[in-house]
Structure formats: structure tokens, C-alpha cells
Amino acid sequence: MRILVLGSGAREHAIIKSLIRTGTEPEDIVCAPGNSGIAAEVECRTDIDITNELDVSRMAISERADLVVIGPEAPLVAGMTDVLRQQGVQVFGPSKQAAQLEGSKNFAKEVMRHAGVPTGGATLCHTLEEVEASMDEFGAPYVIKADGLASGKGVIVTEDREAALEHAKKYIHDGVLVEEFLDGQEVSLFFLSDGKNVMPLSPAQDFKRAFDNDEGPNTGGMGAYSPVPWLPEDFVDEVQEMIAQPVVTTMRDMDMDFVGVLYCGLIVTEKGTKVIEFNVRFGDPETQVVLRRLKSDLADLLMRACTGRLNHGPQADFSFHSTVTVVLASEGYPTNPVEPREVTGIEKAEALEGVEVCKGSDTGRVLSVVGHGDNIKKARAKAYMGLEQIKLEGGFFRKDIAEKVSE
């Protein structure tokens, strides 16, 4: 099977590593545009804009791709899967209509309402006056979300009214949601979907704030771990029954068959598990820890999802080992990252047993170091040992990823 992976970040690197680890030969994978880390493992095609329909169509055909896997959200929301399917290409990812689950927070709330899925209250606002009125209604802490895509930086949760309003101003032209604050522990859970059936992967918990002790601005994610030992035994089954399956069924009823990854961003509250948000692709950095534990043939799972055969075969199987990833970010991230700087020591880090490095962007979240061990404490130690080998001027990382669950 010839597989084309679209994207250039640590998520795509993790997907490729997992494909290789679970049975796909490196020469059967091509990545576009990829990055320097990915290029060390598979062929990369750098001369492509993955949001350009003609570029992507030509590449899928010229590479004779049996399967296209789209990593980032932007091509999905732009409708790239529709273009490829019209060419007869199997593609893992939702249609443009179905991708609205991530492309519009308000659309996602409407789907959840129809599906009877538990979530917080929310009001869509198009003026700052409406924002203020809704903030008064829900009270502090204030939760303000950009309705559209914002690369993981469109959300603010704060007691500071002025900070909340300033955040709203940045995104008000496209609409913002003012939401009810939900208190509890957050969990990420991916489901593969073939448009009718869903298959759970393994839960993970990520860390979105830039600095230790959950301080600083929201980011795309500074680290993650999997599995999540404090969750109840029936957690995955409950989320599948109460959230994932009803959403996919509702989408099907709306003539928007959802094929791809349904990323459920969840919060475990005193009143039960509720949805914070949906994404329509593998999340970063959770992918790095979840797919590191996958034992099943990833290519087979993805193709079964694309061809409506997700229930024609075994469920995804995961190692009992634990994984922890820590993100190394460039100076100034996420508000004002500096220009790319040289990174050294990646080879030394990957020479350590139980350590792998997923290369990200040249600026921003530069890379993810993944530790793999018998338990979270050991996996965490390996991730930080790997980071000690890597040098980046001005670079920083959180020192408390998975600290509490490893005690």
C-alpha cells in the first residue's frame, strides 16, 4: 500500500513512525511537505501547498497513492478530502461539511444538541456588546473561544474581565463563543470513524498552558501522557456510547458522513463527563503518546475507516506500557516566536533506549521528545533524559509534564 501523508509537524512525524512500527515499509510512505526529521525516515515532497487543490490532486495521482492521510485541520476544513475523493483516491479525513465540527465551534454545539451530547452552555456573539452580556450571564471564570480555526490559541479561560474582552476583540469579526466554565480534569480521546461505526483509541491527557503549574498563555499543547490511570475502567465505553457514536450517527442523519478521526476534548466534572470541543484530526501532542503505544497495523485501521469496514476486523490494540511526551518550544512561543535557530542533539536523544523524537516546525513547537516505559514514572524520566541531550538557544519546555500522575 502506497501512503501519502500530508503535513509538516510532529503529529505527522508520529503518524509516520507508527505506520512504520506497525508494519508499513518506509519506502511505501511519502510525506508532503514533511520536515527534516521526517525526511530522515521517508521520502518528502517539499514543493507543495497542501491547501492547494491542484497541487494535492496531482501529487496523489503522480505518487499512485492508495491512501492519503491528512494531518492538519486547515486542508480538511478547506475541503481537500472532497477533491481527492472525486479523483477516486481513498483519503482519511472528513468532508468539508463534516469538518465544520472543528471549523465552527457553534456548528459543533448544534450537532451536540441534536445528538443529546453533554456539554457546557454557550452563546455565539458577533459584537462586543453581546460578548459582555453573555459574560454577565455565565459569570467568571470567563471562557471565550474563537468560532473558527485558531491553531489551538483561540481559547482563553480567565477571571480577568478585561483580558477576556481583549481576547474576544481578536476574533469577533468571525464570531466568538462565550461559554459556561466547566471545572474538572481534561482528557483527550480519539475515535476512528468510517461514517457509521466508531473505534476508540487510548485516552491521553495534554497540557495546554505554556509554563509550569499551568501558568502562561494557551498553546497548541506542551506535553501529554498515555494511558490515563485515574480514569474509571468504563470511561472509554461510556464516551463511545454517550458521545462519539451519537455524534457520528447524527452527522450521518445530516448527510455528512464523518470519516476520519473524531477528537473528543473532554472534561470530567462532578456531574459527569462533558465535551469541551471536537477536532477532526489527530491532536498534537496527544498523537505522539497514543500512537507510540499502538500495536495494531495503523495502515489497516485507517484503510478500514476509509472504506466503511471499521467493524470488519479487530479493535485497536495498545501496549500496556506508558508514554510521556514533552514539547521543546522556541523562544517567544506562543505569542511571538523567534526566527528558526539550530537544534542539536536529536541523534543523541534517540540513541537512548525508550526515547524517540518527533520533529515539529522550525519555530514554535520545534519538537516532541517521547519517552516509553513500564509506567508513567519511567516514561517521564526517559522523556526528560532525551531533552537533556538537545540544545536550542532560547528554547524552553515545561518541567512538570505528567509529574502528578507519576508520583
N, C-alpha and C positions, 0 to 999 in steps of 0.2 A: 504494500500500500504506500503510495506516494503522498506525503502530507505537507501542506503549505501552512505555516504558522505566521499570522500577521501580527506585528508588534515589535517593540524595541526595548522592553523593560525587563525587570526582574521577574515579573509574572510569566512572561513568555519564555524566559530562560528556565524557570521552574517547570513549566509545561513540557518543554523540550527534554529536560533532564528526566522527567518522569516517563515520557514516551520511550526514551532510550532504556531506562532502568527496567521498564515493564515489557520489553520485547521488540520495540521498533529499532531497526538498524539506522545508525546515524546518516548513512548515505541515502536513506529514503525520506529524509526530512530536509526541507528548505525553509528558511525564515526570511521575511521581508518586513522592514529593512534590517532588523536584527541589531546587534551591537558587538563590541569587541569580545565580550565574554561568550556570547552565543556563537560567534564566528570561529571560536576555538574548538567548537564541537560539531557544528553542521554548516552547510553552505548558507551564505546570506546573499540576498539581492538588495543592495543599498539604494539603487536608483529607482525608488518607487514612493509615491504618495499613497498611503493606504486608505485615504479618504477619497481618492480619485477613482471613479468607477471604471474608466477605461484602463488605467494602469493595472488595477487589481484583476480585472477580467482577462486582460492579455497575459498577465503573469500566471494565473491559474491554468489557462489553456496551454501556454508555452511550457510550463513545468509538468503538464499532464497530471495535475493534482487529482488524486482520488478523494481527498478530503481537505477542506480548508478550515482552519481553526482561527477564529478572530479573537485576539486578546483584549484590546482596549474597547472602551464604550463608544468612542466617537464614530468609528465606522459602522457600528451596529445601529446607533441612533440615526445615522445618515442613510441607512437602508442598503448597506453593502451586501447583506445576505440575499436580498431580493434580486439584485443584479446577478449575483453568482448563480442562484437557483434558476434564473431564466436561461442561463447558459448550460444548464444541466449538471452543474457541479454540486456535489454534496458539501454542505457547509454547516459547521457547528456554531450556531448563534441564532437569535430570534430575528424575525422580520422587523422592518421599520416600525410598523404599527405596534407589535408586541414589545419592542424596545422602549416604548413610552413608559413602561414600568420604572425605568431608570431615568429616562429623558424628561419626565414630568412627575414631580412628587405629587402633584394634585391628581393626575391620572391614576397613580398608584393607590392613592387614598380612595378614589372612586371604585376601583377594582376590589379593594379590600372590603368596602362597604357592601358591594354586591355579593361578595363571597362569604360574608359573615366572619371575616378575619379580625381578631382582636388587635387594636392599635390605638394610639392616642388621638385625642381630638385635634382638629386643625382647621385653620381658616386661610383661604387663598386671598392675598391682598395685592392690589395694584397701585395703591397710593400710600404715602407715609401716614396719612390720617387714618386709613384703615388698619395699618400696622399698629399704631398706637392704641386704637380702640380694642384690637384683638389682644394686645399685650395686657391691657387692663382687665380683659375678660379672663384670660388664663392665669395671670399673675406671674410672679417671679418664682424660680429662675425662668428667664425668658429663653425660648427656643425659636430661633429664626433660621429658615432654610431657603436657599435659592430653589425656585421651582425647577429650573433646568440643570444641565451639567455644570459642575464647578470643580472637577478634578479632586474631589474629597475635601475641598476647602470652603464649600458653600454653607456650612452649618456653624452656628455659634450658640453656645449654651452659657448664659451669664446672668448674674444678679444685677449687673450694671446696665441700667436702662439706656444710658447714652451710647454705650458700646453696642448694645443690641440695635439701636436705631441707626448707628453708623454702618453696621453690617448690612442692615436692610437697604440702605441707600445704594450700596454697591450693586444690588441685584434687582431693585424694584422695577426697572424697565422691562424685565421679563417675568415679573411676578415673584412674590415670596410667600412662603407659608409660615404662619405663626402657629406653633404647636403647643399642646399640653406637655408639660415636663413630666417625664416618667423616671422614677427612681428605681435603680436596681443594677445588677451586673449585666453587661452586654456580652452577647455571644454571636458568632457568625456561623451559619450552617449553609453549605452549598447543596443544591439538589440538581441532578441531571434530569432533563425533561425531553421527551420525544413528542410533545404536543398533547399527549393523553396520559401517559404514565410518568411518575417521578421516582427517582432513586437517590437516597441520601448518601452524601459522603460523610466525613467525620467532622464534628464540631471543632471550632478553634476560637480563641479569644485574642483580639488585637488591641493595640494601644495607640490611640489616635493623637494624643497631645504630644507636643514636640519635646517636652523636657520631663525629667524625673518627677515623681509624685503627681503625675497627671497635671502638670502645670504648662503654661505657654499656649500658643495657638493650636487649633486643629490642623492636622496634616492628613496626608493620604494613608498614614499608618507607619509607626516607628518600630514595630515588632509584633510578634504573635507566638502562640504556642498551641500545640495539639497533642493528645486529646485534652478535654477539659474535665478534670477528675471530680470537681464538685457538683457536676450536673446529676440530676436523678437518672436512674437507669432507663426509664421510659421516655426520656426527653426527646430523642430523635423521632420515635414513633409518634409522640404527641404532636410535634411540629409538622410532621408529614401529614397527619390526619386533620389537624385543625387549621393549618396554614398553607403548606406547599401544594397539596393536592387540590384543595378548594380553589386556589388562585389559578392553577393550570386549567382546571375544569371550567372556571368562569371565563378565562381567556378563550378557550375553545368554543364556548357558547357564544362569545362575541365575534366569532370567525377570525380570531387572532391566535392560531395555534402557536404555543410557545415552545420552541426547540432551542436547547442550549442549556446554560447554567442559570438557575434561579438562585441568586444570592440572597439569603434571608438574614438581614441585620436585625437581631432580636434583643429584647431586654427582659430579664427575669425579675418580675416585680412581686410584691406581696399578694397581688391579685391575679397572678399567673403570668405566662409568657405572652408578650405582645411584640408586634412588628414596629421597628423604628423606621426601616426603609428597605426597599428592594434594589438590588443591582442585577444586571442582566448578563454578567460575565464573571469569570473568576476574579476574586478580590486579591489585592496586593496590600499587605504581605501574607495574608492567610494561605494563599495558594502554595507558598514556599514550604509551609509546615504540613499542610494537609496532603499534598501530592507526594511529599517525601515519604509519607507513611503508606502510600497506596501500593498494594501487592498485585492487584488485578491489571490486566492488559489495558492501559489507558486508551490506546487507539481503538480497540474493540468496543469499549464503553462509548466513546464519542461517536463512532460509526453507527452503533446500535441506536443511539439517540437521534441521529440524523435520519435514519431510515425507518423510524417508527417501531423499532424492535427492542426497546429497552427492557421489556419484561421477557424477552426470549433469551434467557441466559442468567448466569449467577449475578447476585448483587455485588457491589464494590466491596472488596476485602482489604482490610487495613492491618498493618503490623501493630503488635501490642507495644512497640517502642514509642518513645515520646520525641517530639521535635520542638525546638525553640529557634526562632529567627530574630535577629537584631539588625536594624537598618542603620547603615552609615550614611549620614546626610552631609551635604556640602554646607559650608559657612553661609549663614543668612537664610537658610531654608526654614520655613516655607514662604516667608514674606518677600525676601529679596536675595535669592541665592546668587552666589558669585559665579563668575565665568569658570569653565571647566579647569580643573587642576589635576596634576599627575597623581595617580594612585599606584602604590607599590605594595608588594607583599601578598597578593592574591594567591600566587602559586604556593607560597609557604603555608598559608592558611589551609588550602585544600590538600596539602600533604599530610595534615593531621587526620588521624582516624576519626571518623564520625563527623567530619566538617565538610560542607560544600558552600560555594559562593555563587549567588545568583546576581549577575551584573544588571544594574539598572541604568538610569540616564547618566550622562556625563556631569550634569548639575542637578541639584535637588536631592532626591533619594538615589545615591550613587550605587549602592549595592546592598544586598542582604546576606548576612552570614548565617547559615543554618547549622545548628547542632543536633545530632541524632544520638540518642542514648537509651538505656534501660528505663529511665524515669526522667521526669522533668528536671530534677536537680542536676543529673549528669548531662542531659542535653543542653541545659543552660550553661553549664561550665564549659562545654565544648564550643558553644557559640561565642562566648566571650574570649576563650583561648584563641579562637580563629581571628577575632577582631584585634587582638594584641599584635598579630603579625602584619596588620595592614596599616599603611600610613597615608594620610591625606591632609595636607596643610589646611588648617581651619575646620576640618571635618569634625562632626560630633555624633554621639549616639547616646541613647538612654541606657543607664546602668541598672535599671530596676525592672527590665522586662522579665515577666514570669517569676519575679522574686518571691512574692507572697505564696504562690502555689508550690514553690519548690522547698519551702521551709519544713 
